[in-house]
Every structure is written in structure tokens, then in C-alpha cells.
Amino acid sequence: MHQRPDQQVGQRRLVDDVLQAQQQRDAGQQAEAERGSEAAGMRRRHGQCRGLGALGAGPAGANAWGVLRHSVRHALYYRSLQPSTPDTLLCVCNYPSNTGYAWDFIEGLYAEIARRLATRGIRTLVAYPKIVDPPRTLAGSPAVAVELDATLHSERSIRETFNFCRHENVKVFYLTDQPARSMGYGLVRIAGVRRVVVHDHASGARSIPTGVRRTIKGALSRLPLVVADVVVAVSDYVARRQVETGLIPARRVVRVWNGIPVPPLPPDGERPLHAALDVDPARPVILCACRCAPEKGVPVLLKAFARLMAVHAGTGPRPLLVYMGEGPQFEEVRRTREGLAAKADILLTGYRRDAGALTVGADICAMPSLWQDALPLAVMQPMALGRPVVASAVGGIPEMIVDGETGLLVPPNDEAALAAALASLLADPARRERFGREGRARVARLFTPAAQIDALTSLVAEGFGLGRDALAPAAGAVGTAPR
């Protein structure tokens, strides 16, 4: 294909830089006298790369070719310092260590993948933009935490990540909740990365592009190097969203459900939730445990519960609604409660670390999401504990709850429908028991940690030349949601 003169000049300059860097490497090649510990060696090498990158960065606003030219030069010069560095997986965290919430779960996946890959001699590094204390999620695993902003959101991040990937022999670059397309992916490939994996846990709807926007998006999706090799979708809903609104080629998108353990149940008659909150054991409890954000719909649940209590017959113990969580909407939730006639029957506990352990004592669990929730653990965890769940029919929730078989689904933001569903289960203990039993069995069959880790490790292993069959995924881990 014919090239413009300016393209030819730019390419010649880049080649000249690479050749000059190679000569510098040959002239200055030397080994470190003592490496010290793994983490210390990486910090030392990363500091060298960062310093050199800063010298070559030029004035603010330097273009991408300038970043690439200087990064290639310095990475090639220093790569000889560690000729025996093992093949490496670099997992990227978007927040500082020990952020908690969903990131504990995500970092736990990184730790489990590291255990699997270690048996093949592959090293796993987990990059945090800031490390204050050692990450608790990686304790006891072969994964090594490093302080590096590898999100590729800034010129500095791109430059330092490029140098780090080349220096540490990174072959697979694993990001979570980052774009499926990025010019930065092309740069890390030049640094030696063979495979870019993007894991999409994100909730919410996206608009389907049309017109010029669709044309541009489609063209970007066909560009070599800048699209992730595999986009792991946490649910079928997210997979469809990547294809339909992100215009990512379907062949690059793989659905892998989250998996959680199915723990043993406490002896019949034990009510840990009631005991912890000093609630009469005879009172039926409806529990909602999730982050207090507008998209979760907690005020809708409170108002639905007030409707339910307004027609409560008054026979038998009064139901109690318990909300466990905190977040930006908590003050609004508190005000909503104060304005309801049923406020005495609504308990707001705030965030509790023991929420998971107490969930087993609930009679019904509710998840009133207003947006397209990807695959909320606030639904899966109660199901694993044998609790019947009433939830909004949004996002990936219908992949967990089969309406009328393993729980009940209601339209989002529909107080009347939510109140009716809760009332029907309060009035039918046998149905509650059946939903709980069937829901627990569904989680044990389809949403297991082993299936998830098998599938993720298999996808990562391809970047190390092991082939997807090297660690075959368990049945049901990948593909279309079975009933």
C-alpha cells in the first residue's frame, strides 16, 4: 500500500531510534550484582525506567509518537538487565490496595489465577496505583503486589506501564472494568505483551450507536492491536452489551459467570441475624444488603415495604425490613424511612462486615435494582445460602433467578409489584423454602468458583502459549446461560 512521505519519514525515525537503542544496549549491557528480593528488584528497575521516561517525555502535551519513541529506546536498553525474568501476568487494579467492596472479590480472582499459573512457572504481578498497606486479598498467594498505575489513563501511566511490561517480561495484560479498545493496548503489545484481557463486571445500560458514531466505533473495533484479544463478560447481558453497543466482534467476547462457594447451612432453628440485631426470633425478616447508591433502588424497597405493612392483617409477628449498607444515598434513605408510617418496622444498620454471615438468618432477601445490574453478588450470595430472593428483572439477574422456580422477578421501580411479591412469600413459608432450596442448587451447579477460575485461567493461559485446553473450564462456566 502506498505511504505518504510524512509516514515514511516517521517510520524511518522510529527505526533509527530502535537501532540506536540496540547499540546502546550492546555497549552498556551489564547484570545487577545482587537482585535482592523480588519486589525490591522490581522497584529498582521500575525506578530506572520511570526516571529515563521522564527525561525523554519532553514538554507537556507531547504526542503519542514521542511517548512511544522514548519508551522503546529506554525499554530496549534496560531489558538486558534481567535476561532470566520469567513470563509474567500483570493484573491491574483501578484503586489503591484494600479498597474493599467488589474489589476484594476481583483481587481474589487474581490471587486464584496466580496459584494456577504458578504451577506452570508463570509469575503474577498485581499493580495498584497506590499501596498503603499490603493487600489482604493477596495474602498467602504467589501474586506479588507492585505500586504502578497501569490503567493507561494518562501519558505517564502509558509510559511507565510500557517500560514496566518490557522490563518485567509481561506477556499477558489483565484489566478489569476498562475499555475494550485503547491505543494504550497497542503500545503495551510493542512492549512485548502477547495478550490483552479485559474483564467487564460493569453494570448499567449503554446506548446503541447510530450514524457517524456507529461508523467511527465500528472502524475503531477493526483496528489491529487496539482492541483487547478477549473481553470477559460477567453475564450474558454484559456480553450482549459489548457486541451491540460497544461493537466489539462477537468472537472476542466470552461470558464467564462469577462463582461463589456454597457454604454449609446452620442447624435448623438458629437465627444469627435476629441474635445479632436483638430482634424477636419469631419476626420474619426481609433483608437487603448492598451499596447505598441511587441505582440500587433502596428507597423503592422501603416504600414497597410500607405498602405491604399498610395492609398487614395484624395477625402473627410483624415483619421487619433490615437494610445493611452505606454509600452516597444513605442520608436520602434515612429521610425516606422517617417519612413512612412503617418506620418502626424498618432497621437501617449501615455497613456491616458480617452481613454475609447474617444473611443466612433472613426469611426473604430483596434486590430492588433500578439499573441493568451486571450480576450482583447481593442476589447470588443469598441464593447460595438457601434464601429466597425477590429482585428486579434487570441486567444479569434473570440469569441467576428463574422466575417462579428459584425466586421472584419484578419490574424495576415498581413499588406495588415489589410489595405484592414480598407479601406472597411472607404468606407462604413452603414456597420460601422451595425457592431457597432450588436457588441454592442452581448456584452450586452453575456459579462455582472452580468453574470461574478454570475458565479465566484457561483464557489467560493462551497468552503464554499453553492453549485453552491446558486448563479446561468446568461445565457451564463459559457460553450461553442454561436454564
Secondary structure, 3 states (H helix, E strand, C coil): CCCCHHHHHHHHHHHHHHHHHHHHHHHHCCCCCCCCCHHHHHHHHHHHHHHHHHHHCCCCCCCHHHHHHHHHHHHHHHHHHCCCCCCEEEEECCCCCCCCCHHHHHHHHHHHHHHHHHCCCCEEEEEECCCCCCCHHHCCCCCEEEECCCCCCCHHHHHHHHHHHHHCCEEEEEEECCCCECHHHHHHHHCCCCEEEEEECCCCCCCCCCHHHHHHHHHHHHCCCCECCEEEECCHHHHHHHHHCCCCCHHHEEEECCCCCCCCCCCCCCCHHHHHHCCCCCCCEEEEECCCCHHHCHHHHHHHHHHHHHCCCCCCCCCEEEEECCCCCHHHHHHHHHCCCCHHHEEECCCCCCHHHHHCCCCEEEECCCCCCCCCHHHHHHHHCCCCEEEECCCCHHHHCCECCCEEEECCCCHHHHHHHHHHHHCCHHHHHHHHHHHHHHHHHHCCHHHHHHHHHHHHHHHHCCCHHHHCCCCCCECCCCC
